[in-house]
């Protein structure tokens, strides 16, 4: 018999069609091969007895053994599949970014679209699409318009398998906790399910990660062990309904020689659709001061910060002086956040107090008769605009369900607000994805930035499509949930959670010695050093770095805060100079001709060689070095540091010392 046609297409649109002769019967095993542009990543596809499968090799080593492919409607599995067509496509393009780790990505890949059809029954068609990059592989499923699908396609069964060829060390996403691991894959195989990203160290020269890109319609997937086969995991998701023409998210395997390679790979971003916002001039990444953790701080001049106009003006004044772009007003500015009567369209006409500093709950308290400074958000935003500072407003699910949401966003735009921080979305599965997309699109319509907290859907490169989506708490944000994370936790999170996209992690606390004693929103001590806190702001990829401390804390260490306040939060270039999961990371980011370098370690002190060969050759730079002091310690002497300058060139190798739990920063300016 004759195999179905194979169609090849280049990015220029040229089609090459070939018909191949099969020497044997209909269920003959077919083995199309898809390789990366550099030939180092190889995907083998096959079809046996109507079941499609795949395997993956990297640098001539099999990483994933032959595993199933496919996705099935509820109670109606696809049967007796055969190949209709294989369409091959090569892509080479440069994708510009509005903001991010780099000003552009090279979106180079080889693709195959494999059309399968049932030989019997409904003769439904399914497209299996593979894209193979130099640094990874992505697969998704498409439901063709002409594929004999009903108007509503209920999906519950994802057959995609990841059959690891070798037991390896791994770490996985763990919600608002430190990532799980290091554990062997065989230990993960004993769990009920594993939440991606799943980062894997195959050996000292091979790292990989399993995660998801372009989550727009379907519920996010998780990895479920197949108890009948060792080291085999299947993608699984909550019930989702698609329509003909619909597509799933991409199931992605990132590959690299070092863990840092995974952090700079272009796949997750490039797998998303291009920007859908026509006018983007209003979208600006940046730093933000924040009232939430500052609440209760007492200053040398006798002022005590609260959730009130005087405190917010003080934050705005410092933001303006420091050129910090935003001030975030968190929960309770319009009333207790979980009270269904709290109207997000009104300013607060009552006091909000926290009866017990050990508990997060707040209550209303009538304003005193002589209250001189009632909350007036429109006037506060006008004041901020006069000082060239944007105001971001908190809102949550309770307010969205009890008051007209788009009307509220339209009002915020009229007030001049810069964006929203959205909290505590209660929906789950596909509905949570759809709710998130609706909110982000409505915010784009009304020119509002977005930051999502409290168990949001994970980033999936969607900042390409909606660049107003600057960050989300896809991690344990510092001091949230009445807990603080430590140095090892940070060094794991950046290599696991941050693979998915921009995080809101709330690094940058300078009051490390005593903040937990006088601030009701800092429940436990933060074990870090001030230089590590400074470096973490740079290292954490985000379009919105929310700073948790009071202006006076930053003024007290103005020479150190100078590094933070200069961070543009959008970059022309990013390199991971050194790093091991859970151990340390050194990140260099460039804006214009200036480089910013941040390094942190876990609870172990270490000295690292950092080569400056990323600088322009034959040029001189002034390096401002921000270092832990000789006696700095993340538990006992957290706020000791020193700042000094020296001249450097691209030939220099810096020997940087990191205290236990500490950090190091470099500002490298071209002379």
C-alpha positions in Angstrom: 0.0 0.0 0.0 1.0 3.7 -0.2 1.7 5.8 2.9 -0.1 9.1 3.1 1.7 12.1 1.6 4.5 13.9 3.4 4.4 17.7 3.0 7.4 19.9 3.8 7.3 23.6 4.1 9.9 26.2 4.9 9.3 29.6 6.6 9.2 31.1 3.1 6.1 29.0 2.3 7.7 26.7 -0.3 5.9 23.3 -0.3 7.7 20.0 -1.1 5.3 17.0 -1.5 6.5 13.4 -1.5 4.7 10.1 -1.7 6.5 7.2 -0.1 5.8 3.5 -0.8 5.3 1.2 2.1 6.5 -2.4 1.6 4.0 -3.9 4.0 0.6 -3.9 5.6 -1.6 -1.2 7.0 -0.4 -1.3 10.6 3.2 -1.0 9.6 5.2 0.9 12.2 6.0 4.4 10.8 9.0 6.2 12.2 9.1 9.9 11.1 12.0 11.8 12.7 11.9 15.4 13.7 15.3 17.0 14.5 16.2 20.4 16.0 17.9 22.9 13.7 21.3 21.9 15.1 20.5 18.1 14.9 21.1 17.5 18.6 17.5 17.0 19.7 15.7 14.1 18.0 12.1 13.1 18.3 11.0 9.7 16.8 7.3 9.3 16.0 5.6 6.0 15.4 2.1 4.4 15.0 1.5 0.8 16.0 -1.9 -0.9 16.0 -3.5 2.5 15.8 -1.7 4.0 18.8 0.7 6.9 18.2 3.9 7.2 20.3 7.1 9.2 20.6 10.6 9.1 22.1 13.2 11.8 22.7 17.0 11.9 22.4 19.5 14.7 23.2 23.1 14.6 22.1 22.8 11.0 21.1 21.4 9.9 24.5 17.9 8.7 24.9 16.1 10.7 27.6 12.5 9.6 27.0 11.7 6.1 25.9 8.8 5.3 23.6 5.6 6.6 25.2 2.1 7.1 24.1 0.6 10.2 22.5 -3.0 11.3 22.2 -6.0 13.0 23.9 -9.5 11.6 24.1 -13.0 13.0 24.5 -14.9 11.8 27.6 -16.5 8.4 27.1 -15.6 8.3 23.4 -12.0 7.2 22.8 -10.3 7.5 19.5 -10.0 4.1 17.9 -8.0 2.6 15.0 -6.0 5.7 14.1 -4.1 5.9 10.9 -2.0 8.6 9.3 -3.6 11.0 6.9 -0.8 13.5 6.4 2.6 14.6 7.8 3.3 18.3 7.2 6.8 19.4 8.0 7.8 23.0 8.5 11.0 24.9 9.4 10.9 28.2 11.0 13.5 30.9 11.5 12.5 34.3 12.8 13.4 36.9 15.4 10.7 37.6 17.9 10.9 41.1 19.5 9.8 41.4 23.2 8.0 44.3 24.7 9.7 43.5 28.0 11.4 40.5 29.5 14.8 38.8 29.9 16.0 39.9 26.5 14.9 42.3 23.8 14.5 39.5 21.3 14.4 35.7 20.9 15.4 33.5 18.0 12.4 31.5 17.3 14.0 28.7 15.3 12.5 25.2 15.1 11.5 22.3 13.0 7.8 21.3 13.1 5.7 18.4 12.1 1.9 18.4 12.0 0.8 14.8 12.1 -2.9 14.3 11.1 -4.4 11.1 12.4 -7.9 9.8 11.6 -10.1 7.0 12.8 -10.5 4.2 10.3 -13.8 3.2 11.9 -16.8 4.8 13.5 -17.0 8.6 13.5 -13.7 9.0 11.5 -12.6 11.9 13.7 -9.3 13.6 13.0 -6.7 14.8 15.4 -3.5 16.8 14.7 -0.5 16.1 16.8 2.0 19.0 16.4 5.6 18.8 17.4 8.1 21.7 17.5 11.7 20.8 18.0 14.1 23.5 19.1 17.8 23.4 19.9 16.9 23.6 23.6 13.7 21.6 23.8 10.6 20.0 22.4 6.9 21.0 22.5 3.8 19.0 21.6 0.1 19.9 21.5 -3.1 18.6 20.0 -5.4 20.3 17.6 -9.0 19.5 16.7 -9.5 20.4 13.0 -12.6 22.3 11.9 -13.2 19.5 9.4 -12.4 16.7 11.8 -15.9 15.5 12.4 -16.0 16.9 15.9 -19.2 17.9 17.8 -19.6 21.6 18.6 -18.6 20.8 22.2 -15.6 18.5 22.8 -15.5 17.4 26.5 -11.9 16.2 27.3 -10.7 14.4 30.4 -8.1 12.0 29.1 -4.6 13.1 28.1 -2.6 10.1 26.9 0.7 11.9 26.6 3.4 9.9 28.3 6.9 10.9 29.6 8.8 7.6 30.0 12.1 8.5 31.5 15.0 6.3 30.3 17.0 6.7 33.5 16.3 7.4 37.1 17.5 10.9 37.9 17.4 13.6 40.5 14.4 16.0 40.3 12.6 18.9 41.9 8.9 19.9 41.4 6.6 22.9 41.9 4.9 22.8 45.3 2.4 25.7 45.3 3.2 28.3 47.9 5.9 26.2 49.5 9.5 25.4 48.7 9.8 23.1 45.7 9.8 19.3 46.4 13.2 17.8 46.1 15.9 16.9 45.5 14.3 13.4 45.1 14.8 10.6 42.6 12.3 10.3 39.8 11.5 6.9 41.3 10.5 8.6 44.5 8.3 11.0 42.6 6.8 8.0 40.9 5.4 7.0 44.3 3.4 10.2 44.6 -0.2 10.6 43.6 0.7 13.3 41.2 3.4 15.8 40.4 2.9 19.4 39.6 5.0 21.0 36.8 7.5 22.5 36.4 9.4 19.3 37.1 13.2 20.0 36.8 15.5 17.0 36.3 19.2 16.6 36.5 20.1 13.7 34.3 23.8 14.0 35.0 26.3 16.9 35.4 26.0 17.8 31.7 22.3 17.2 31.0 19.3 19.0 32.6 15.7 18.9 31.5 12.3 20.2 32.7 8.7 19.3 32.0 6.2 22.2 32.0 3.5 23.9 30.0 3.2 26.8 27.5 0.3 28.8 26.1 -2.4 27.9 28.6 -5.5 29.7 27.2 -8.4 27.2 26.9 -7.6 23.9 28.7 -7.1 23.3 32.4 -3.4 23.1 33.4 -2.0 19.6 33.4 -0.2 17.6 36.1 1.9 14.5 35.9 0.4 11.2 37.1 2.6 8.1 37.6 1.7 5.0 35.7 2.0 2.3 38.4 2.4 -0.5 35.8 5.6 0.9 34.4 8.6 2.4 36.3 9.6 6.1 35.6 6.5 6.6 33.4 4.3 9.7 33.9 1.1 10.7 32.0 -0.2 14.2 31.6 -3.6 14.6 33.2 -5.9 17.6 33.5 -9.3 18.4 34.9 -12.3 18.2 32.5 -12.1 20.8 29.8 -14.4 21.7 26.9 -13.0 22.7 23.6 -14.6 23.5 20.2 -13.6 22.4 16.7 -10.6 24.5 15.8 -9.5 24.5 19.4 -6.0 23.5 20.6 -4.5 22.3 23.9 -1.6 23.9 25.6 1.9 22.9 24.7 3.5 20.1 26.7 7.1 21.2 26.9 10.5 19.5 27.5 13.3 22.0 28.1 16.8 20.8 27.6 20.2 22.2 28.5 23.8 21.4 29.5 23.4 23.5 32.7 20.4 24.4 34.9 20.8 28.0 33.9 20.3 27.1 30.2 16.7 26.2 31.0 16.1 29.7 32.4 17.1 31.5 29.2 15.5 29.1 26.7 13.1 30.9 24.3 10.5 28.1 24.0 8.0 29.1 26.6 7.7 32.6 25.4 7.8 31.9 21.7 5.2 29.1 21.9 2.6 31.7 22.8 0.6 33.8 20.2 1.9 37.3 19.4 0.8 40.3 21.3 -3.0 40.9 21.1 -2.9 44.4 22.5 -2.9 47.0 19.8 -1.5 50.0 21.8 1.2 49.1 24.3 2.8 52.4 25.1 1.1 52.4 28.6 2.7 49.1 29.6 5.8 49.7 31.7 7.5 47.1 33.9 9.1 48.5 37.0 9.6 48.5 40.8 6.8 49.1 43.3 6.7 50.1 46.9 4.0 48.2 48.9 2.0 49.1 52.0 1.2 45.6 53.2 4.4 44.5 54.9 5.2 48.1 55.9 2.1 48.3 58.1 3.2 48.9 61.7 6.7 50.2 60.9 7.8 53.0 63.2 10.1 55.7 61.9 12.8 57.8 63.7 10.5 60.9 63.3 7.7 59.2 65.2 5.5 58.2 62.3 3.8 54.8 62.3 2.8 53.3 58.9 -0.8 52.1 58.5 -3.3 51.6 55.6 -4.1 55.3 55.4 -3.6 58.3 53.2 -0.7 59.7 55.2 1.2 56.4 54.8 0.4 56.1 51.1 1.6 59.7 50.5 4.8 58.9 52.3 5.4 55.9 50.0 4.6 58.0 46.9 7.0 60.7 48.0 9.8 58.2 48.4 9.0 56.5 45.2 9.1 59.8 43.3 12.5 60.7 44.9 13.9 57.3 44.1 12.4 56.9 40.6 10.4 53.9 41.7 7.7 53.5 39.2 4.7 52.3 41.3 3.1 52.1 44.7 0.8 49.2 45.4 -2.2 49.6 47.7 -3.0 46.1 48.9 -6.1 44.6 50.5 -8.6 46.6 52.6 -8.3 50.0 50.9 -12.0 49.7 50.1 -12.9 47.7 53.2 -12.2 44.2 54.7 -11.3 42.2 51.6 -13.6 39.2 52.3 -16.6 41.2 53.3 -19.2 41.0 50.5 -20.4 44.5 51.3 -16.9 46.0 50.7 -17.5 48.0 47.4 -14.3 48.2 45.3 -15.7 51.3 43.5 -15.7 53.4 46.7 -13.0 54.8 48.9 -13.0 53.6 52.5 -15.0 55.6 55.0 -14.0 53.6 58.1 -10.9 52.3 59.8 -9.4 48.9 59.3 -7.7 47.3 62.3 -6.0 44.0 63.0 -7.1 42.9 66.5 -4.4 40.3 66.9 -1.0 40.9 65.3 -0.4 37.1 65.2 -3.5 36.6 63.0 -4.1 38.1 59.5 -7.8 38.9 60.0 -8.9 42.5 60.0 -12.2 44.1 61.1 -14.0 47.4 60.4 -13.9 50.1 63.0 -16.1 53.3 62.7 -14.0 56.4 61.8 -13.7 58.8 64.7 -15.6 62.0 64.5 -12.4 64.0 64.2 -11.0 61.9 61.4 -9.0 64.4 59.3 -7.8 62.2 56.5 -10.5 59.9 55.1 -9.4 57.6 52.4 -9.8 59.2 48.9 -8.3 57.1 46.2 -9.0 59.3 43.2 -7.3 62.2 44.9 -4.4 60.0 46.0 -3.9 58.8 42.4 -3.9 62.5 41.2 -1.3 63.2 43.8 0.8 60.3 42.6 0.5 61.3 39.0 1.9 64.8 39.9 4.9 62.9 41.3 5.2 60.6 38.3 4.2 57.5 40.3 1.6 55.0 39.2 -0.8 53.4 41.7 -1.8 49.8 41.6 -5.0 48.7 43.4 -5.9 45.4 45.0 -9.1 43.7 44.2 -10.3 40.1 44.7 -12.8 37.4 43.8 -15.3 38.5 46.4 -15.5 42.0 44.9 -15.7 40.7 41.4 -18.6 38.4 42.1 -20.6 41.0 44.2 -20.1 44.1 42.1 -20.0 44.8 38.3 -16.4 44.0 37.5 -15.8 45.7 34.1 -17.5 48.8 35.4 -15.0 48.7 38.3 -12.1 48.4 36.0 -13.4 51.2 33.8 -13.7 53.4 36.9 -10.1 52.6 37.9 -8.9 53.7 34.5 -10.9 56.9 34.9 -9.3 57.5 38.2 -5.9 57.0 36.5 -4.8 53.8 38.2 -1.9 51.9 36.6 -3.1 48.4 37.3 -4.6 45.8 39.7 -3.3 43.1 41.9 -5.9 40.3 41.9 -6.3 38.0 44.9 -8.0 34.8 45.9 -9.6 33.5 42.8 -11.7 30.5 43.9 -12.5 28.9 40.6 -10.6 25.8 39.5 -9.5 23.9 36.4 -10.6 25.2 33.1 -12.9 27.8 34.6 -9.9 29.3 36.5 -8.0 29.6 33.2 -11.0 31.2 31.5 -11.6 33.6 34.4 -8.0 34.7 34.4 -8.0 35.3 30.7 -11.2 37.3 30.9 -9.7 39.5 33.7 -6.4 40.0 31.9 -8.2 40.9 28.6 -10.6 43.4 30.4 -7.5 45.0 32.1 -5.9 45.3 28.7 -9.1 46.9 27.3 -9.0 49.5 30.1 -5.2 49.9 30.1 -4.5 48.3 33.4 -1.5 46.2 34.4 -2.1 42.8 36.2 -0.4 41.0 39.1 -2.2 37.8 40.3 -1.7 36.4 43.8 -3.1 33.6 46.0 -2.8 30.4 44.0 -3.0 31.8 40.4 -2.7 29.7 37.3 1.0 29.4 36.4 2.8 31.6 33.9 3.1 29.9 30.6 4.8 32.5 28.4 1.5 34.4 28.1 3.2 37.7 28.8 4.0 37.6 25.1 0.3 37.6 24.2 -0.8 39.9 27.0 2.2 41.9 28.1 0.1 43.8 30.7 0.3 40.5 32.7 3.5 41.5 34.6 3.8 39.0 37.4 2.1 36.4 39.6 2.6 34.7 42.9 3.5 31.3 41.4 5.7 30.6 44.4 5.9 31.2 48.1 6.2 35.0 48.2 8.3 36.1 51.1 6.5 36.3 54.4 3.2 35.2 52.9 1.0 32.6 54.5 2.6 33.6 57.9 5.8 31.9 56.8 9.2 33.0 55.6 11.4 31.1 53.1 15.1 30.6 53.5 18.2 30.7 51.3 18.0 27.1 50.0 14.3 27.6 49.2 15.1 30.6 47.0 17.9 28.7 45.2 15.4 25.9 44.4 12.5 28.2 43.4 14.4 30.1 40.7 15.3 26.8 39.0 11.8 25.3 39.2 8.9 27.9 39.5 10.7 30.6 37.5 11.1 28.4 34.5 7.4 29.0 33.9 7.6 32.8 33.8 7.6 36.0 35.8 7.1 35.8 39.5 6.0 38.1 42.3 8.2 36.9 45.1 8.5 40.1 47.3 12.2 40.1 47.8 14.1 43.2 49.0 13.5 43.4 52.8 16.2 45.5 54.5 14.8 45.5 58.0 16.0 41.9 58.7 16.9 42.3 62.3 13.6 43.4 63.9 10.8 43.7 61.3 8.9 40.7 62.7 8.6 42.4 66.1 6.7 45.6 65.1 4.9 44.7 61.8 1.8 42.6 62.0 2.3 41.4 58.4 5.8 40.0 58.9 5.0 37.0 61.1 8.5 35.3 61.3 12.0 36.4 60.9 13.4 36.5 57.3 16.7 34.6 57.3 18.7 36.4 54.6 21.3 39.2 54.3 20.6 42.7 52.9 22.9 42.0 50.0 21.2 38.7 49.3 17.8 40.5 49.4 19.2 43.1 46.9 20.5 40.4 44.6 17.2 38.5 44.7 15.3 41.4 43.3 17.5 41.2 40.1 17.6 37.4 39.9 13.9 37.0 40.2 12.4 37.4 36.7 9.4 39.7 36.9 7.8 42.7 35.2 6.8 44.0 38.6 9.2 43.7 41.5 7.2 44.6 44.7 9.5 45.8 47.5 8.3 45.0 51.0 10.1 47.5 53.2 9.6 51.0 54.4 11.2 54.0 52.7 13.2 54.7 55.9 14.8 51.3 55.7 16.0 51.9 52.2 17.1 55.5 53.0 19.2 54.1 55.9 21.1 51.9 53.4 20.8 54.3 50.4 24.1 53.2 48.9 22.8 49.6 48.7 19.3 50.6 47.7 20.8 52.5 44.8 21.4 49.1 43.0 17.7 48.2 43.4 16.2 51.6 42.4 18.2 51.6 39.2 16.8 48.2 38.0 14.7 48.8 34.9 13.0 45.4 35.2 13.2 44.9 31.4 16.4 43.7 29.8 18.3 43.6 26.5 20.2 40.4 27.5 20.4 37.9 30.3 23.0 35.3 31.2 23.1 32.7 34.0 26.8 32.8 34.8 26.8 30.0 37.4 24.2 28.0 39.3 23.2 24.7 40.8 19.7 23.9 42.0 19.3 24.6 45.7 22.9 25.7 46.0 23.5 29.1 44.3 22.8 31.2 41.2 24.6 34.1 39.5 22.6 36.1 37.0 23.8 38.9 34.7 21.3 41.2 33.0 22.1 44.0 30.5 20.2 47.3 29.9 21.8 49.4 27.3 25.6 49.4 28.0 25.1 48.7 31.7 25.3 45.3 33.3 23.7 44.2 36.6 24.9 41.1 38.2 23.4 39.4 41.3 24.6 36.2 43.0 23.1 34.4 46.0 24.0 31.2 47.9 22.2 28.8 50.2 23.1 28.4 53.9 26.7 27.6 52.9 29.3 30.3 52.5 31.2 30.0 49.2 33.6 31.8 46.9 32.7 31.8 43.2 34.8 32.8 40.2 32.7 35.1 38.0 34.2 35.7 34.5 33.3 39.1 33.0 33.8 37.9 29.4 30.2 39.0 28.6 31.4 42.6 28.7 32.5 44.4 25.5 36.1 43.5 24.6 38.8 46.2 24.9 36.5 48.5 27.0 36.9 49.7 30.5 34.0 49.5 33.0 33.5 50.9 36.5 32.3 48.2 38.8 30.4 49.1 41.9 30.5 46.0 44.2 27.9 45.4 46.9 29.2 42.7 49.3 28.5 40.9 52.5 30.8 42.0 55.2 33.4 39.6 56.6 31.1 38.8 59.6 27.7 38.8 57.8 25.5 35.8 58.6 21.9 35.1 57.5 20.9 34.2 61.1 23.0 36.5 63.4 24.3 39.5 61.5 22.1 40.0 58.5 22.4 43.7 57.8 26.2 44.1 57.6 27.6 45.0 54.1 30.1 47.1 52.3 30.1 49.0 48.9 33.2 49.8 47.0 34.4 50.5 43.4 37.1 49.2 41.0 37.9 49.2 37.3 37.3 46.0 35.3 37.5 44.7 31.8 36.1 41.7 29.9 39.3 39.8 30.8 38.8 39.9 34.5 37.5 37.0 36.7 36.0 38.2 39.9 36.4 36.1 43.0 33.3 36.9 44.9 32.8 35.8 48.5 29.3 35.0 49.7 28.5 34.8 53.4 26.2 32.0 54.7 22.8 32.8 53.2 24.3 35.8 51.6 24.7 37.5 48.3 26.7 39.8 46.0 25.8 42.4 43.4 27.8 44.2 40.7 26.9 47.3 38.8 29.1 47.4 35.7 29.0 50.8 33.8 30.9 51.5 30.6 33.3 54.4 30.9 
